[in-house]
Amino acid sequence: MDQTQHLKELENRVKTCTADRIRKEEQLKMLRTQRDDIVNKLREEGIEPETLESLLTKMRADLDAKLTEIENQISAAK
């Protein structure tokens, strides 16, 4: 391979990498906007993002307890 061809291949790789970087930067910008929208919606509902995981855990436990109670009531009614 001569130097001219090698240089053209390198230029093509640089162009491809540049296009990929631009695309990834746009994707990152979109994801950050989506994250910010979600955080704002949570805060509008009175939920701080930092406490979301513990809130979900509590809600799952409450749901499991209620399902168990319903299953017990159904079993007792039989």
PDB file of N, CA, C and O in Angstrom:
ATOM      1  N   MET A   1       0.847  -1.167   0.000  1.00  0.00           N
ATOM      2  CA  MET A   1       0.000   0.000   0.000  1.00  0.00           C
ATOM      3  C   MET A   1       0.895   1.234   0.000  1.00  0.00           C
ATOM      4  O   MET A   1       1.831   1.350   0.792  1.00  0.00           O
ATOM      5  N   ASP A   2       0.589   2.126  -0.889  1.00  0.00           N
ATOM      6  CA  ASP A   2       1.414   3.324  -0.943  1.00  0.00           C
ATOM      7  C   ASP A   2       0.926   4.346   0.086  1.00  0.00           C
ATOM      8  O   ASP A   2      -0.144   4.195   0.677  1.00  0.00           O
ATOM      9  N   GLN A   3       1.721   5.367   0.280  1.00  0.00           N
ATOM     10  CA  GLN A   3       1.429   6.368   1.314  1.00  0.00           C
ATOM     11  C   GLN A   3       0.152   7.144   1.017  1.00  0.00           C
ATOM     12  O   GLN A   3      -0.577   7.508   1.940  1.00  0.00           O
ATOM     13  N   THR A   4      -0.124   7.397  -0.236  1.00  0.00           N
ATOM     14  CA  THR A   4      -1.327   8.154  -0.602  1.00  0.00           C
ATOM     15  C   THR A   4      -2.582   7.372  -0.232  1.00  0.00           C
ATOM     16  O   THR A   4      -3.525   7.915   0.343  1.00  0.00           O
ATOM     17  N   GLN A   5      -2.573   6.091  -0.572  1.00  0.00           N
ATOM     18  CA  GLN A   5      -3.722   5.257  -0.254  1.00  0.00           C
ATOM     19  C   GLN A   5      -3.869   5.117   1.265  1.00  0.00           C
ATOM     20  O   GLN A   5      -4.980   5.174   1.791  1.00  0.00           O
ATOM     21  N   HIS A   6      -2.766   4.937   1.950  1.00  0.00           N
ATOM     22  CA  HIS A   6      -2.788   4.814   3.401  1.00  0.00           C
ATOM     23  C   HIS A   6      -3.344   6.103   4.035  1.00  0.00           C
ATOM     24  O   HIS A   6      -4.138   6.043   4.974  1.00  0.00           O
ATOM     25  N   LEU A   7      -2.931   7.237   3.527  1.00  0.00           N
ATOM     26  CA  LEU A   7      -3.409   8.524   4.022  1.00  0.00           C
ATOM     27  C   LEU A   7      -4.912   8.671   3.785  1.00  0.00           C
ATOM     28  O   LEU A   7      -5.627   9.177   4.650  1.00  0.00           O
ATOM     29  N   LYS A   8      -5.394   8.235   2.626  1.00  0.00           N
ATOM     30  CA  LYS A   8      -6.829   8.310   2.336  1.00  0.00           C
ATOM     31  C   LYS A   8      -7.624   7.420   3.286  1.00  0.00           C
ATOM     32  O   LYS A   8      -8.702   7.800   3.744  1.00  0.00           O
ATOM     33  N   GLU A   9      -7.101   6.257   3.574  1.00  0.00           N
ATOM     34  CA  GLU A   9      -7.769   5.359   4.517  1.00  0.00           C
ATOM     35  C   GLU A   9      -7.822   5.989   5.909  1.00  0.00           C
ATOM     36  O   GLU A   9      -8.838   5.902   6.599  1.00  0.00           O
ATOM     37  N   LEU A  10      -6.738   6.611   6.305  1.00  0.00           N
ATOM     38  CA  LEU A  10      -6.724   7.287   7.599  1.00  0.00           C
ATOM     39  C   LEU A  10      -7.719   8.445   7.632  1.00  0.00           C
ATOM     40  O   LEU A  10      -8.403   8.650   8.634  1.00  0.00           O
ATOM     41  N   GLU A  11      -7.799   9.194   6.545  1.00  0.00           N
ATOM     42  CA  GLU A  11      -8.765  10.292   6.456  1.00  0.00           C
ATOM     43  C   GLU A  11     -10.189   9.768   6.573  1.00  0.00           C
ATOM     44  O   GLU A  11     -11.018  10.363   7.261  1.00  0.00           O
ATOM     45  N   ASN A  12     -10.475   8.655   5.903  1.00  0.00           N
ATOM     46  CA  ASN A  12     -11.807   8.051   5.986  1.00  0.00           C
ATOM     47  C   ASN A  12     -12.131   7.599   7.413  1.00  0.00           C
ATOM     48  O   ASN A  12     -13.252   7.770   7.892  1.00  0.00           O
ATOM     49  N   ARG A  13     -11.146   7.030   8.068  1.00  0.00           N
ATOM     50  CA  ARG A  13     -11.357   6.602   9.464  1.00  0.00           C
ATOM     51  C   ARG A  13     -11.609   7.795  10.371  1.00  0.00           C
ATOM     52  O   ARG A  13     -12.447   7.730  11.270  1.00  0.00           O
ATOM     53  N   VAL A  14     -10.885   8.887  10.138  1.00  0.00           N
ATOM     54  CA  VAL A  14     -11.094  10.104  10.930  1.00  0.00           C
ATOM     55  C   VAL A  14     -12.500  10.639  10.686  1.00  0.00           C
ATOM     56  O   VAL A  14     -13.185  11.023  11.634  1.00  0.00           O
ATOM     57  N   LYS A  15     -12.940  10.672   9.428  1.00  0.00           N
ATOM     58  CA  LYS A  15     -14.287  11.149   9.112  1.00  0.00           C
ATOM     59  C   LYS A  15     -15.343  10.274   9.780  1.00  0.00           C
ATOM     60  O   LYS A  15     -16.319  10.782  10.331  1.00  0.00           O
ATOM     61  N   THR A  16     -15.145   8.970   9.728  1.00  0.00           N
ATOM     62  CA  THR A  16     -16.092   8.053  10.354  1.00  0.00           C
ATOM     63  C   THR A  16     -16.136   8.268  11.863  1.00  0.00           C
ATOM     64  O   THR A  16     -17.213   8.327  12.457  1.00  0.00           O
ATOM     65  N   CYS A  17     -14.980   8.383  12.470  1.00  0.00           N
ATOM     66  CA  CYS A  17     -14.916   8.604  13.920  1.00  0.00           C
ATOM     67  C   CYS A  17     -15.527   9.947  14.305  1.00  0.00           C
ATOM     68  O   CYS A  17     -16.201  10.051  15.329  1.00  0.00           O
ATOM     69  N   THR A  18     -15.300  10.953  13.507  1.00  0.00           N
ATOM     70  CA  THR A  18     -15.877  12.272  13.774  1.00  0.00           C
ATOM     71  C   THR A  18     -17.401  12.213  13.686  1.00  0.00           C
ATOM     72  O   THR A  18     -18.095  12.767  14.538  1.00  0.00           O
ATOM     73  N   ALA A  19     -17.918  11.550  12.667  1.00  0.00           N
ATOM     74  CA  ALA A  19     -19.368  11.411  12.515  1.00  0.00           C
ATOM     75  C   ALA A  19     -19.953  10.623  13.690  1.00  0.00           C
ATOM     76  O   ALA A  19     -21.013  10.976  14.206  1.00  0.00           O
ATOM     77  N   ASP A  20     -19.271   9.563  14.113  1.00  0.00           N
ATOM     78  CA  ASP A  20     -19.726   8.784  15.259  1.00  0.00           C
ATOM     79  C   ASP A  20     -19.736   9.626  16.527  1.00  0.00           C
ATOM     80  O   ASP A  20     -20.673   9.545  17.321  1.00  0.00           O
ATOM     81  N   ARG A  21     -18.706  10.429  16.719  1.00  0.00           N
ATOM     82  CA  ARG A  21     -18.622  11.280  17.910  1.00  0.00           C
ATOM     83  C   ARG A  21     -19.765  12.283  17.924  1.00  0.00           C
ATOM     84  O   ARG A  21     -20.404  12.490  18.956  1.00  0.00           O
ATOM     85  N   ILE A  22     -20.023  12.903  16.781  1.00  0.00           N
ATOM     86  CA  ILE A  22     -21.109  13.885  16.684  1.00  0.00           C
ATOM     87  C   ILE A  22     -22.448  13.217  16.982  1.00  0.00           C
ATOM     88  O   ILE A  22     -23.270  13.766  17.716  1.00  0.00           O
ATOM     89  N   ARG A  23     -22.665  12.044  16.418  1.00  0.00           N
ATOM     90  CA  ARG A  23     -23.906  11.312  16.645  1.00  0.00           C
ATOM     91  C   ARG A  23     -24.061  10.951  18.123  1.00  0.00           C
ATOM     92  O   ARG A  23     -25.150  11.082  18.682  1.00  0.00           O
ATOM     93  N   LYS A  24     -22.987  10.503  18.752  1.00  0.00           N
ATOM     94  CA  LYS A  24     -23.025  10.136  20.167  1.00  0.00           C
ATOM     95  C   LYS A  24     -23.236  11.361  21.056  1.00  0.00           C
ATOM     96  O   LYS A  24     -23.919  11.270  22.077  1.00  0.00           O
ATOM     97  N   GLU A  25     -22.663  12.492  20.685  1.00  0.00           N
ATOM     98  CA  GLU A  25     -22.867  13.726  21.453  1.00  0.00           C
ATOM     99  C   GLU A  25     -24.329  14.167  21.381  1.00  0.00           C
ATOM    100  O   GLU A  25     -24.892  14.613  22.380  1.00  0.00           O
ATOM    101  N   GLU A  26     -24.941  14.045  20.207  1.00  0.00           N
ATOM    102  CA  GLU A  26     -26.355  14.388  20.056  1.00  0.00           C
ATOM    103  C   GLU A  26     -27.229  13.431  20.870  1.00  0.00           C
ATOM    104  O   GLU A  26     -28.206  13.846  21.493  1.00  0.00           O
ATOM    105  N   GLN A  27     -26.869  12.159  20.856  1.00  0.00           N
ATOM    106  CA  GLN A  27     -27.613  11.174  21.626  1.00  0.00           C
ATOM    107  C   GLN A  27     -27.494  11.474  23.120  1.00  0.00           C
ATOM    108  O   GLN A  27     -28.479  11.391  23.853  1.00  0.00           O
ATOM    109  N   LEU A  28     -26.304  11.817  23.561  1.00  0.00           N
ATOM    110  CA  LEU A  28     -26.090  12.162  24.965  1.00  0.00           C
ATOM    111  C   LEU A  28     -26.907  13.390  25.354  1.00  0.00           C
ATOM    112  O   LEU A  28     -27.505  13.429  26.429  1.00  0.00           O
ATOM    113  N   LYS A  29     -26.931  14.383  24.482  1.00  0.00           N
ATOM    114  CA  LYS A  29     -27.708  15.594  24.738  1.00  0.00           C
ATOM    115  C   LYS A  29     -29.195  15.256  24.878  1.00  0.00           C
ATOM    116  O   LYS A  29     -29.866  15.775  25.770  1.00  0.00           O
ATOM    117  N   MET A  30     -29.707  14.395  24.005  1.00  0.00           N
ATOM    118  CA  MET A  30     -31.102  13.985  24.059  1.00  0.00           C
ATOM    119  C   MET A  30     -31.398  13.215  25.358  1.00  0.00           C
ATOM    120  O   MET A  30     -32.424  13.447  25.999  1.00  0.00           O
ATOM    121  N   LEU A  31     -30.510  12.314  25.735  1.00  0.00           N
ATOM    122  CA  LEU A  31     -30.709  11.546  26.959  1.00  0.00           C
ATOM    123  C   LEU A  31     -30.669  12.435  28.193  1.00  0.00           C
ATOM    124  O   LEU A  31     -31.434  12.222  29.133  1.00  0.00           O
ATOM    125  N   ARG A  32     -29.795  13.420  28.203  1.00  0.00           N
ATOM    126  CA  ARG A  32     -29.749  14.361  29.333  1.00  0.00           C
ATOM    127  C   ARG A  32     -31.039  15.168  29.425  1.00  0.00           C
ATOM    128  O   ARG A  32     -31.538  15.423  30.520  1.00  0.00           O
ATOM    129  N   THR A  33     -31.573  15.565  28.288  1.00  0.00           N
ATOM    130  CA  THR A  33     -32.838  16.300  28.272  1.00  0.00           C
ATOM    131  C   THR A  33     -33.968  15.426  28.807  1.00  0.00           C
ATOM    132  O   THR A  33     -34.797  15.885  29.593  1.00  0.00           O
ATOM    133  N   GLN A  34     -33.997  14.165  28.379  1.00  0.00           N
ATOM    134  CA  GLN A  34     -35.010  13.236  28.872  1.00  0.00           C
ATOM    135  C   GLN A  34     -34.874  13.029  30.378  1.00  0.00           C
ATOM    136  O   GLN A  34     -35.873  13.004  31.096  1.00  0.00           O
ATOM    137  N   ARG A  35     -33.639  12.880  30.855  1.00  0.00           N
ATOM    138  CA  ARG A  35     -33.406  12.713  32.288  1.00  0.00           C
ATOM    139  C   ARG A  35     -33.916  13.930  33.051  1.00  0.00           C
ATOM    140  O   ARG A  35     -34.591  13.792  34.071  1.00  0.00           O
ATOM    141  N   ASP A  36     -33.594  15.114  32.557  1.00  0.00           N
ATOM    142  CA  ASP A  36     -34.030  16.339  33.220  1.00  0.00           C
ATOM    143  C   ASP A  36     -35.552  16.440  33.245  1.00  0.00           C
ATOM    144  O   ASP A  36     -36.126  16.867  34.247  1.00  0.00           O
ATOM    145  N   ASP A  37     -36.208  16.055  32.162  1.00  0.00           N
ATOM    146  CA  ASP A  37     -37.671  16.063  32.122  1.00  0.00           C
ATOM    147  C   ASP A  37     -38.253  15.114  33.168  1.00  0.00           C
ATOM    148  O   ASP A  37     -39.211  15.456  33.861  1.00  0.00           O
ATOM    149  N   ILE A  38     -37.672  13.932  33.276  1.00  0.00           N
ATOM    150  CA  ILE A  38     -38.155  12.947  34.248  1.00  0.00           C
ATOM    151  C   ILE A  38     -37.956  13.458  35.671  1.00  0.00           C
ATOM    152  O   ILE A  38     -38.852  13.338  36.507  1.00  0.00           O
ATOM    153  N   VAL A  39     -36.792  14.024  35.945  1.00  0.00           N
ATOM    154  CA  VAL A  39     -36.512  14.567  37.277  1.00  0.00           C
ATOM    155  C   VAL A  39     -37.503  15.676  37.607  1.00  0.00           C
ATOM    156  O   VAL A  39     -38.011  15.736  38.726  1.00  0.00           O
ATOM    157  N   ASN A  40     -37.782  16.551  36.650  1.00  0.00           N
ATOM    158  CA  ASN A  40     -38.743  17.630  36.880  1.00  0.00           C
ATOM    159  C   ASN A  40     -40.140  17.091  37.160  1.00  0.00           C
ATOM    160  O   ASN A  40     -40.832  17.600  38.041  1.00  0.00           O
ATOM    161  N   LYS A  41     -40.560  16.070  36.426  1.00  0.00           N
ATOM    162  CA  LYS A  41     -41.879  15.475  36.646  1.00  0.00           C
ATOM    163  C   LYS A  41     -41.956  14.827  38.020  1.00  0.00           C
ATOM    164  O   LYS A  41     -42.967  14.948  38.712  1.00  0.00           O
ATOM    165  N   LEU A  42     -40.886  14.137  38.419  1.00  0.00           N
ATOM    166  CA  LEU A  42     -40.862  13.540  39.754  1.00  0.00           C
ATOM    167  C   LEU A  42     -41.007  14.612  40.823  1.00  0.00           C
ATOM    168  O   LEU A  42     -41.791  14.460  41.759  1.00  0.00           O
ATOM    169  N   ARG A  43     -40.258  15.686  40.684  1.00  0.00           N
ATOM    170  CA  ARG A  43     -40.310  16.769  41.671  1.00  0.00           C
ATOM    171  C   ARG A  43     -41.682  17.430  41.707  1.00  0.00           C
ATOM    172  O   ARG A  43     -42.146  17.839  42.772  1.00  0.00           O
ATOM    173  N   GLU A  44     -42.336  17.538  40.549  1.00  0.00           N
ATOM    174  CA  GLU A  44     -43.699  18.078  40.514  1.00  0.00           C
ATOM    175  C   GLU A  44     -44.652  17.209  41.328  1.00  0.00           C
ATOM    176  O   GLU A  44     -45.630  17.702  41.891  1.00  0.00           O
ATOM    177  N   GLU A  45     -44.358  15.915  41.385  1.00  0.00           N
ATOM    178  CA  GLU A  45     -45.174  14.976  42.155  1.00  0.00           C
ATOM    179  C   GLU A  45     -44.719  14.879  43.615  1.00  0.00           C
ATOM    180  O   GLU A  45     -45.271  14.097  44.389  1.00  0.00           O
ATOM    181  N   GLY A  46     -43.728  15.663  43.980  1.00  0.00           N
ATOM    182  CA  GLY A  46     -43.245  15.674  45.354  1.00  0.00           C
ATOM    183  C   GLY A  46     -42.261  14.559  45.674  1.00  0.00           C
ATOM    184  O   GLY A  46     -42.063  14.211  46.838  1.00  0.00           O
ATOM    185  N   ILE A  47     -41.647  14.002  44.640  1.00  0.00           N
ATOM    186  CA  ILE A  47     -40.704  12.895  44.822  1.00  0.00           C
ATOM    187  C   ILE A  47     -39.311  13.383  44.449  1.00  0.00           C
ATOM    188  O   ILE A  47     -39.082  13.873  43.343  1.00  0.00           O
ATOM    189  N   GLU A  48     -38.397  13.242  45.380  1.00  0.00           N
ATOM    190  CA  GLU A  48     -37.007  13.581  45.078  1.00  0.00           C
ATOM    191  C   GLU A  48     -36.350  12.370  44.420  1.00  0.00           C
ATOM    192  O   GLU A  48     -36.510  11.250  44.905  1.00  0.00           O
ATOM    193  N   PRO A  49     -35.625  12.568  43.341  1.00  0.00           N
ATOM    194  CA  PRO A  49     -34.997  11.444  42.638  1.00  0.00           C
ATOM    195  C   PRO A  49     -34.098  10.596  43.545  1.00  0.00           C
ATOM    196  O   PRO A  49     -33.968   9.389  43.341  1.00  0.00           O
ATOM    197  N   GLU A  50     -33.487  11.223  44.534  1.00  0.00           N
ATOM    198  CA  GLU A  50     -32.582  10.497  45.423  1.00  0.00           C
ATOM    199  C   GLU A  50     -33.330   9.480  46.294  1.00  0.00           C
ATOM    200  O   GLU A  50     -32.738   8.504  46.755  1.00  0.00           O
ATOM    201  N   THR A  51     -34.637   9.708  46.519  1.00  0.00           N
ATOM    202  CA  THR A  51     -35.410   8.814  47.379  1.00  0.00           C
ATOM    203  C   THR A  51     -36.285   7.849  46.573  1.00  0.00           C
ATOM    204  O   THR A  51     -37.030   7.059  47.154  1.00  0.00           O
ATOM    205  N   LEU A  52     -36.202   7.906  45.278  1.00  0.00           N
ATOM    206  CA  LEU A  52     -37.065   7.107  44.414  1.00  0.00           C
ATOM    207  C   LEU A  52     -36.897   5.608  44.657  1.00  0.00           C
ATOM    208  O   LEU A  52     -37.885   4.880  44.749  1.00  0.00           O
ATOM    209  N   GLU A  53     -35.663   5.149  44.759  1.00  0.00           N
ATOM    210  CA  GLU A  53     -35.434   3.708  44.934  1.00  0.00           C
ATOM    211  C   GLU A  53     -36.059   3.202  46.233  1.00  0.00           C
ATOM    212  O   GLU A  53     -36.697   2.149  46.246  1.00  0.00           O
ATOM    213  N   SER A  54     -35.880   3.940  47.312  1.00  0.00           N
ATOM    214  CA  SER A  54     -36.463   3.501  48.590  1.00  0.00           C
ATOM    215  C   SER A  54     -37.988   3.574  48.540  1.00  0.00           C
ATOM    216  O   SER A  54     -38.666   2.730  49.126  1.00  0.00           O
ATOM    217  N   LEU A  55     -38.531   4.570  47.850  1.00  0.00           N
ATOM    218  CA  LEU A  55     -39.981   4.659  47.697  1.00  0.00           C
ATOM    219  C   LEU A  55     -40.515   3.465  46.915  1.00  0.00           C
ATOM    220  O   LEU A  55     -41.534   2.885  47.291  1.00  0.00           O
ATOM    221  N   LEU A  56     -39.844   3.097  45.840  1.00  0.00           N
ATOM    222  CA  LEU A  56     -40.264   1.929  45.051  1.00  0.00           C
ATOM    223  C   LEU A  56     -40.185   0.651  45.868  1.00  0.00           C
ATOM    224  O   LEU A  56     -41.066  -0.203  45.766  1.00  0.00           O
ATOM    225  N   THR A  57     -39.141   0.507  46.677  1.00  0.00           N
ATOM    226  CA  THR A  57     -39.001  -0.673  47.525  1.00  0.00           C
ATOM    227  C   THR A  57     -40.161  -0.754  48.516  1.00  0.00           C
ATOM    228  O   THR A  57     -40.728  -1.826  48.725  1.00  0.00           O
ATOM    229  N   LYS A  58     -40.512   0.378  49.124  1.00  0.00           N
ATOM    230  CA  LYS A  58     -41.628   0.420  50.073  1.00  0.00           C
ATOM    231  C   LYS A  58     -42.939   0.092  49.366  1.00  0.00           C
ATOM    232  O   LYS A  58     -43.762  -0.652  49.901  1.00  0.00           O
ATOM    233  N   MET A  59     -43.138   0.636  48.178  1.00  0.00           N
ATOM    234  CA  MET A  59     -44.370   0.376  47.433  1.00  0.00           C
ATOM    235  C   MET A  59     -44.481  -1.097  47.043  1.00  0.00           C
ATOM    236  O   MET A  59     -45.570  -1.669  47.080  1.00  0.00           O
ATOM    237  N   ARG A  60     -43.363  -1.708  46.672  1.00  0.00           N
ATOM    238  CA  ARG A  60     -43.369  -3.144  46.331  1.00  0.00           C
ATOM    239  C   ARG A  60     -43.729  -3.977  47.557  1.00  0.00           C
ATOM    240  O   ARG A  60     -44.507  -4.926  47.463  1.00  0.00           O
ATOM    241  N   ALA A  61     -43.157  -3.616  48.711  1.00  0.00           N
ATOM    242  CA  ALA A  61     -43.443  -4.346  49.949  1.00  0.00           C
ATOM    243  C   ALA A  61     -44.920  -4.192  50.318  1.00  0.00           C
ATOM    244  O   ALA A  61     -45.558  -5.169  50.710  1.00  0.00           O
ATOM    245  N   ASP A  62     -45.468  -2.987  50.198  1.00  0.00           N
ATOM    246  CA  ASP A  62     -46.888  -2.753  50.475  1.00  0.00           C
ATOM    247  C   ASP A  62     -47.770  -3.568  49.542  1.00  0.00           C
ATOM    248  O   ASP A  62     -48.754  -4.169  49.972  1.00  0.00           O
ATOM    249  N   LEU A  63     -47.418  -3.587  48.279  1.00  0.00           N
ATOM    250  CA  LEU A  63     -48.187  -4.356  47.291  1.00  0.00           C
ATOM    251  C   LEU A  63     -48.141  -5.845  47.608  1.00  0.00           C
ATOM    252  O   LEU A  63     -49.171  -6.518  47.566  1.00  0.00           O
ATOM    253  N   ASP A  64     -46.961  -6.367  47.923  1.00  0.00           N
ATOM    254  CA  ASP A  64     -46.834  -7.780  48.279  1.00  0.00           C
ATOM    255  C   ASP A  64     -47.680  -8.114  49.501  1.00  0.00           C
ATOM    256  O   ASP A  64     -48.333  -9.156  49.542  1.00  0.00           O
ATOM    257  N   ALA A  65     -47.669  -7.227  50.498  1.00  0.00           N
ATOM    258  CA  ALA A  65     -48.454  -7.462  51.719  1.00  0.00           C
ATOM    259  C   ALA A  65     -49.944  -7.481  51.400  1.00  0.00           C
ATOM    260  O   ALA A  65     -50.673  -8.333  51.908  1.00  0.00           O
ATOM    261  N   LYS A  66     -50.401  -6.562  50.575  1.00  0.00           N
ATOM    262  CA  LYS A  66     -51.817  -6.519  50.207  1.00  0.00           C
ATOM    263  C   LYS A  66     -52.218  -7.734  49.384  1.00  0.00           C
ATOM    264  O   LYS A  66     -53.314  -8.266  49.564  1.00  0.00           O
ATOM    265  N   LEU A  67     -51.343  -8.180  48.481  1.00  0.00           N
ATOM    266  CA  LEU A  67     -51.640  -9.378  47.694  1.00  0.00           C
ATOM    267  C   LEU A  67     -51.744 -10.607  48.598  1.00  0.00           C
ATOM    268  O   LEU A  67     -52.625 -11.448  48.421  1.00  0.00           O
ATOM    269  N   THR A  68     -50.848 -10.696  49.551  1.00  0.00           N
ATOM    270  CA  THR A  68     -50.892 -11.810  50.508  1.00  0.00           C
ATOM    271  C   THR A  68     -52.178 -11.768  51.306  1.00  0.00           C
ATOM    272  O   THR A  68     -52.807 -12.803  51.524  1.00  0.00           O
ATOM    273  N   GLU A  69     -52.579 -10.578  51.745  1.00  0.00           N
ATOM    274  CA  GLU A  69     -53.828 -10.435  52.498  1.00  0.00           C
ATOM    275  C   GLU A  69     -55.025 -10.876  51.666  1.00  0.00           C
ATOM    276  O   GLU A  69     -55.905 -11.577  52.166  1.00  0.00           O
ATOM    277  N   ILE A  70     -55.064 -10.472  50.404  1.00  0.00           N
ATOM    278  CA  ILE A  70     -56.160 -10.865  49.516  1.00  0.00           C
ATOM    279  C   ILE A  70     -56.174 -12.374  49.304  1.00  0.00           C
ATOM    280  O   ILE A  70     -57.233 -13.000  49.342  1.00  0.00           O
ATOM    281  N   GLU A  71     -54.994 -12.960  49.080  1.00  0.00           N
ATOM    282  CA  GLU A  71     -54.912 -14.415  48.893  1.00  0.00           C
ATOM    283  C   GLU A  71     -55.390 -15.139  50.137  1.00  0.00           C
ATOM    284  O   GLU A  71     -56.074 -16.158  50.036  1.00  0.00           O
ATOM    285  N   ASN A  72     -55.041 -14.628  51.310  1.00  0.00           N
ATOM    286  CA  ASN A  72     -55.506 -15.244  52.558  1.00  0.00           C
ATOM    287  C   ASN A  72     -57.012 -15.137  52.706  1.00  0.00           C
ATOM    288  O   ASN A  72     -57.663 -16.085  53.146  1.00  0.00           O
ATOM    289  N   GLN A  73     -57.567 -14.000  52.344  1.00  0.00           N
ATOM    290  CA  GLN A  73     -59.026 -13.825  52.419  1.00  0.00           C
ATOM    291  C   GLN A  73     -59.743 -14.771  51.450  1.00  0.00           C
ATOM    292  O   GLN A  73     -60.795 -15.325  51.769  1.00  0.00           O
ATOM    293  N   ILE A  74     -59.154 -14.946  50.264  1.00  0.00           N
ATOM    294  CA  ILE A  74     -59.752 -15.865  49.282  1.00  0.00           C
ATOM    295  C   ILE A  74     -59.695 -17.296  49.804  1.00  0.00           C
ATOM    296  O   ILE A  74     -60.666 -18.041  49.682  1.00  0.00           O
ATOM    297  N   SER A  75     -58.564 -17.679  50.382  1.00  0.00           N
ATOM    298  CA  SER A  75     -58.416 -19.025  50.927  1.00  0.00           C
ATOM    299  C   SER A  75     -59.386 -19.267  52.082  1.00  0.00           C
ATOM    300  O   SER A  75     -59.955 -20.351  52.210  1.00  0.00           O
ATOM    301  N   ALA A  76     -59.566 -18.245  52.919  1.00  0.00           N
ATOM    302  CA  ALA A  76     -60.458 -18.386  54.061  1.00  0.00           C
ATOM    303  C   ALA A  76     -61.930 -18.481  53.627  1.00  0.00           C
ATOM    304  O   ALA A  76     -62.744 -19.095  54.316  1.00  0.00           O
ATOM    305  N   ALA A  77     -62.257 -17.881  52.505  1.00  0.00           N
ATOM    306  CA  ALA A  77     -63.633 -17.880  52.017  1.00  0.00           C
ATOM    307  C   ALA A  77     -64.024 -19.203  51.349  1.00  0.00           C
ATOM    308  O   ALA A  77     -65.208 -19.462  51.132  1.00  0.00           O
ATOM    309  N   LYS A  78     -63.049 -20.024  51.030  1.00  0.00           N
ATOM    310  CA  LYS A  78     -63.346 -21.285  50.334  1.00  0.00           C
ATOM    311  C   LYS A  78     -63.913 -22.307  51.240  1.00  0.00           C
ATOM    312  O   LYS A  78     -64.214 -23.419  50.805  1.00  0.00           O
TER     313      LYS A  78
END
